[in-house]
């Protein structure tokens, strides 16, 4: 699943739509539940898969797909190529029809890397600022060095404070942030489209993110208005030099000092192709086989680190101190917590002598190896049916979700089947956990959500179509799947903004009804400890069977899923 805080996301559309209100499993306030020792091995020999969706088949697939040899499957790397080769080979073996580029299973996206040259300069009143310490920048085009007048443009997130467009032309327009989020920083060029450049005052920890090279789609159809102009980010101490008055007293329209700004942007292709895998199971009905039920997951993860860590100590530490994994990256251990970590690690070492290992590969077993292999299992089951669904099923394993939903954005902007022929999309992302000891997230009010024996989160199932949400509920009952659905994470205004953070939203922005299936977060999220031996394969099989059954129900309807909620603006900003 895509990170909320710093990872770049595409500009999507407003979606304060019909949030789910169906009752959920009660949330517990208990912060930590002990993890029983895993009984699964670190490595496992593959076995032949069957037409049925089984825990054994899923285990075989995930131990292959999330193996160290895949090197974390980061988009644009050899590891991701290996992962997508595996998916395509399985799609071919299953008998799916290729639906990528030029008769292949692959749709290659134009993924490139963009970085700002550290030699770029920002000089305020004759005093140069230090790149990477005082300031950083992003943008898709270089800006030749020149003098600009600084002017305060308002507070991003408060549209009533913005400076009128006629007063921004040719200026460096400076903004505050209503809340410190990357989404608001990205909105700055659109707020001041006539500006030569924009600047945003940010917390110091943002600079590390903006210093790093970023990946983007070199696709003019996806560029937001004003996106080519540089966005400068400054820490508060540096920004204070822009205006004669203290920053707290600066108001919209205040004129600041003259600055000299020159930004050099370097663009290079990624080393290896970044590929969606796209395949079709043809429907049986001559009139309806031109319509598609889409089922998807993302094939990428976050790659490797150049700083190996002790696997076991990190896993124990995160479970106690950072139960949301990367979501709680800033949490520091209290003295009591550190003592508990030390005691558990000592006990683990005593009972597992000689097993300590350094780890630098983020295998992405749950995120989203679990979804990717579950989609393969659904495909194998549906392809083996004697009576196929009336509608066709299109399976898309999206690349670049971890870099801002790039593969799903590209596929929905450049679909390999007519976009309006897709009647619904079912997305699986992180469906391999959800045990009582997993912190699956927080509700809107900050209450801790733990998993349970029948736990499953649904997101977005009624935001565009009440009918689709009803169908998921009906299938769960009719097929005796036994899940207790938790809709708390789908609440309007939820700070986690999950509805906007996985590939389903790229379909929803075009008015295609979606349901996002997930078992939620856990302490191994975006960590090197997200490995196959910690997955609940029986639960994964139940989730995959439910998704397959929902796809069959939608695929055999005598009508298209009814869209009865407002459609979003495909180019707007997604807010849950």
N, C-alpha and C positions, 0 to 999 in steps of 0.2 A: 504494500500500500504506500502511496505517495506521502511523504512527510508534509506536515501542515505548515511549519514555521518558515523555513528558509528555502525549501526546494521550489524552483520556479514552476508555476502552473499557468496554463493558457488562460487568456481572458475569456470567461464564459458568461453565461447569462443569469440574470436575477432569478431566483427560484424559491421565493418565500411562498411555497405552495402548500397543498394539503398534507400536513404531517400526519403520521400514523397515530392513532389514539387507542388501538386495541390493547387490552391488558397484557402486561408482561410479567415474567417471573420476578418476584420481589428482589430488590437489591439489598445486599448486606453491607453493613458498615465495617465488617471485619477486614482490616487492611492486609494481613498476611496469613496465608494458609500453607502449611508445610507441603513440600513436593515429595511424593513417594519416589524411591529410586526407579529409574527406567530399567526395564528388562530387555530392551531392544539393543542390538549390537551397533557398533560404530559403522561397520561395513556389512553388506549382505549380498550374497550371490543372487543374480536375477533368475526369475522363474517365468515360464510361459504364461501369458495372460489369457483370460477366457472372455467369452461374450458377456458374462454377468459382471456387474460392478461389485467387486469384493475387496476386503481389506488387504488380502494377499496381493492382488493385482496392483492396488494403489501403492503398496509397500515396494513392490518390484520397481514400479515406475519412478517413485520419488527417490529411492536410493540411487537410481541412475541419474535423474535429472538434477538432484541437489548434491551430487558427488563433488569432492574437491576438484576433480578433473574439469569441471565446468567453471571453476575460478570465479564463482559469484555471479556469472551471467550478466555482467554489466553491458548495457546497450553499446554497440560499437566496438566490442572486444571479441577476441577469439572464443572466449568462453560462451558468450551469447550465441555465436555462430554454431558452436557445438550443440548447445541446447535446442536451437531452432532446427538444426539438422535432424536431431532425434525426433522432435514433434512431427516434422514433415515426413520422415520415414515411416512413422507409425500411422499417420493419416493415410499414406499410400497403401500400407499393408492392410489397414482396415477396409479400404475400398472407397474412401472419400474422393470426390472430384476436386482437382486443384482449382483454386479461384484467386490466385495471386496475379503477378505480372506475367504476361507472355506465356500463359499456359502452365505456369509453375505454381507451387504452393506458397511462394514468397511474394510479399509486397515490400520492396525496399523503400525505406523512408529517407528523405534527404537530410540526414543528421550530420551536423557539423559542430565544430568546437570554436567558441569565440572567447578571446581573452584580451584584456586591456593591458597594453604595454606599460610596465612600471615606470618607464621613462616619460610617460604622460605628465603634464604639469598643471598645477593650479597655484596661482600666485595671487595673494590678496594684499592690496596696498603695498606692493613691492616685496612682500615676505612670502617665500615659497613654502607650501605645505608638503609634508612627507606622505607619499603614496603608500597606502597600506597601514599607516598609523593614524594619520589625520583624515584621510579621505580615500575613497576608491570610486570606481565607476562601472557602469554597464551601458550597453547600447549596441546597436547593430551596425553603426557606421562611425568612422573616425570624424573628428572635428578639428580642422586646422587651427593652430594656435592663433588667438586673437583676444582683444579686449572686449569685455561685456560688462554692462551695468547690472548689479544685483538688485533685485526687487523682491519683497516678500509677497508670496502668492496665496497665503492662507494655510489652513490645516487640512491635510488630506483625510478624508473621512467625514468632513463637515462642509458640504457643498455650499452652505450659506456664507462661508468665509472666503470663497475663492475670488481672486482678482479677475476683472473682466478681460476678455480676450484681447481687446484693443490695447491694453496696457502691458501686455506681455511680449509683444513683437520685438525680436532682436535682443531680448534680455536673458539673463540667468535668473530664472524664477525659483525662489527658495520656499520650501514647504516644511511645516512641522507634520508630525504624525499624530492622529487621534489615538491610535493604538499601534504598537510596534509590530507590524506584520509586513511580510514581503509583498502580499497582495496590494496593500496601499502604496508601497514604493513603486510597484509596477504601474500604478494608475497615474502617476505624476505626468508623464508625457501627454496623456490624453486630456488632462485637466488644463494644460497650457500648450495647446497645439501650435501656437504662433511663436513660442519661445525658441531661442537658439539652443538652449540647454536648460535642464531643470536640475535642482539640487534638493536633497531631502536630508533633514537632520535625523540621525538614527542612533540607537544605542551602539556602543563600541563593539559589541560582539557581532554586529552585522557585517563589519568590515572583512572579517575572515571569509564570509560567504561571497562577498562581492569581489574579493581579490582572486578567488579561484576561477579557473577557466569554466565556462558554462557551455552546455550543449543546447542546440536549437535546431528547429526545422527551417531549412533554407527554402521556404515556400511562400512566395509573395501573397498568395491568397489568404494566408493566416496572419499576416502582419497587421497589428493594431495601428490605428491612426497615430502618428507622432512617435511610433516606436523606434524609429531610426535615430532620433536625437539622443545624445548622451544623457544618462541620469547619474549625477554625482551624488554620492552619499558621504556625509560629513559627520564626525562626532561633534558633540555640542561645543567643546572647547574651540574647535576649528571654526565652527559656524558662527561663534560669537565675534569673530574677527570680520565678518561680512557687514555688520551694521554698527553705526556709531553708538546707538543706544543698546542697553542690555537686552538679550533675547526675550526676556519675559515682558518687555515693554514694546516690542516690535509688533506692529499691526499690519493688516493687509494693505498693500500699497506703499509701505515704507521703503524708501530708496536707500540702498546700501552702497558699499564701496565698489570701485571698478576692479574687476578681477581679470587676470589673464588665464585663459583656459585652453588647453590643447590636449585632445584625447586621441590616442592611436589604438585602433582595434585590429587585432590579428585574427583571421578566420582560416581554419584548416578543416578538411574532411576528417571524420573519425577513421581510425586505422582499419576497421573491418565493417562490413555492411550491417546495418541495423534493420531487422526484418520482422514484419508481421507474418505470421503463418495463417493462411486463409484456405479453408476447405469446405466443401458442400456435400450434404447428403440430400439427394434429389427426392422431392415429395412424390406421392403416388397419384395425386389428383391432377388431371390435365389442366383444370381451371385454376387451381390454387398453388401449383408447384412453382409458380413465378413469384410467390410471396415467401418470406423467410422469417423463421424464428432464429434470432442470433443468440449464440452462447459463447461467452468469452472469459478470458483470464489474461494475466500479463506474464510474458515469458522471461522478463528481465529481473535482475535484482541489483545490488549496489557494489558488487565486485570484491576487491581485496584491499587490505590495508598494508602500508609499509611499516606498521608498528605492531608486531605480533604480541598477543596477550595470553596469559594463562587461562585456558578455557574454563576449567572448573571453578577457579576463584571468581572469575567474572560472572559466571552463571549464578553462583551463590550470592554474590554481592548484589547483582541486579534484582534478584527475586526479593531480597529483603529491603533494599534501598531504592531501587528504580523498577518497581513492578510493571511499569509501562514500557520498559526498555528505552528506546530512543525518545519516546514521548516525555520521559522523566530525566533526560540527560543532565539537567542541571542539579539534580538532587545530590546532596552530600550526606554522608553517613553521620549520624549522631554517635556519641560514645557507646551508647547501649546497642545501637545497630551494628557498629563495628565489632563489638565484642561477640555479638551473635554470629556475624560473618566468620570471625576467626574460629569460634567453636565449631561451626558447621564444617568449615574447610578442614580443620584438624580431624574431625570424625570421618570425613570423606577420604582424606589421605590414608587414614589408618585402615579403612575397609577396602580401599582400592589402591594398594601399593603398586608403584611403577607405572601408573596410568597417566601421570601428569603430562600435558602436552601444550606447546605453544600453538596458537591459532591465529591466522590472519585472513581467512577466507569467510566471507559472509555468504553462506550457502543458500540462504533464502528457501529453506524447506517449506515453511508455512507461507512465507511472503515471496513469491506466490507460486512456489513449486506445488503446493497443495491444490491451488486452483487449476494450474496448468495440467497436472496429471489427472485431476478429476474430470476436466473437460475431455481429455482423451478417453477416459473410461466411459463417459456418457456417449461419446461418439461411437465407441466400439459396441456398446449395448444397442444403440439405435440402428446402427448399420447392420446388426445381426437379426433385426426383427423381420419376420416373414411379411408382415404388413407394415410398411413404412408410414409415417405421418402424411396427412394430405398435403400440408405445406412442406417446403424444403427447410432444412436446417443449415444455417451457415455458422461454422465454427471459426472464431478469430482469436488467435493467441497474440495479443498486442505487445509490441516492444516499447521501451521508453516510458512506461508508466512511472517509474521511479524518477524520471527526469522532467515530469510535468505532464503526464498523460499524452505524450507526443505521438505514440503509435496509434492510439485510438482516435486522437484528434485528426491525424492524417487519414486514417481509414474512413472516418465519417465525412471528411471533406472531399476525399477522393475514393468513394466506395467502389468496389469491384462488382457490385450488383446495384441496381437502382436504389437510392437511399429510401425512397418512399415505398419500396417493396418490403422493407424490414418492419414487421408488425410488432415486435417486442425484442428486448435484449435482456438476457439473464447473465449476471456477472458474478464470478466466484473469485474472491480475493481473501486469502487467509481463512481457510475452512478446516484447518487441521488441529485446532486446539479447543479451547472452551471448557476446560476442566474446572472444578471448584477452586483449585489453587491458582488459576489464571485470573489476573485482573483484566477483564475483557474491555474495560473502559470506565468512563464516568458518566453519570446522567447529567442533565442540563444544570442541575444545582450542585454538582460536584460530588454526589454520592458514588461510592465505589461499586462497580458492577463486577461480580464474580460469575464465572461460568457455572455449569451444572450438568447433570447427566443428559438432559434433553435440550441444552441451551443452543440457541441459534439467533443471531441478529439479522433482522431484515431492514433494509434502508431503501427508501424511495418507491416502495411497491404501490403506493396510492397517490404519489405526487402528480402523475399525469393521467393515470387511469385507475379509478376505483375498482373497475372490473378485474384488472390484473392482480391487485392486492387480494381481492376476494377469491380468485382462482387459486392463488398460492395457499391460502387458508383452507380452501375446500380440498385440494389435493393432499395436504398434510393430514386432514381428517379422513378422507376417503381411502387413502392408501395406508392408513394407520402408521404414518411415518413417526408420529410420537413427539415431534418437536414442540417445545414451548418457545414461541417467538418473542424476542425482546425488541421493542421498537423505540426504546428510550434514546438511543443514539441518533434517531431520525427526527428528533424534535426540532421544530423551527427555532433558530437562534442558538442552537447548540454550539458551544465554542470550538469543539473538535472539527466541525464542518465536514463530517465524513461524506455526506452526499456529494460533495464537490471534489473528493480526493481519490476516486478510483475511476476506471475506464467507463463505467456505465454512464457517467454524466455526459460524456462526449456524444452519446446517442440521445440522451434526454434533452440536450440543448436543441436538437432538431425535432423535438416533439415525439420521439419514439419511446413508448412506455418501457420502463426498466424495473427490475428487482435486483438488488445487490444482496447476495448471500455471504455472510461472514460469521465466524465464531469470535471475532473481536481481537483485541490486543493481548499482549502478554509480555513478560520480562525479557524474552529473547527477540523482541521486535527490533529489526535493523541492527542486530548484533551478530558476531561470529558464532554465537551459540544457537542460532536458528538452524538446527540440523535434523536429519530424518529420524534419529532415534528418540526424539521427543514428541513425535506426532501421534495423535489418536486416530489410528487407521479405521477402526470400526465406526467412529463418528463420521470420518470423511466419506466412508462408503454410504452412510445414511444420507448425508447431505447431497452427494452426487446422485443417488437414486431419486431423491426428492426433486432435484433440478431436472433430471431426465423425465420424470413423470409430469412436471409442470410444462416442459417443452412439448411433450406429447399432447397434453390437454389443449395448449394454445395452438399447436400445429393442426389439430383436428377440429377446431371450432368451425361452425358454419358461417362465421362472420369474423371480421378483423376485431382485435381488441379495441374497445371504444375509448377514445381519448376525450375525457370530460373535464379536464382541468386546463388552465391557461398554459400555452406553450411559451417557453422562454425565448429570449433574444439570443441567437446562436453566438453572437459576438460580445455579449455583455459580460458582467462580472458575476460569478456564481457565489451566492450567499445562501446558506441553508436557512 
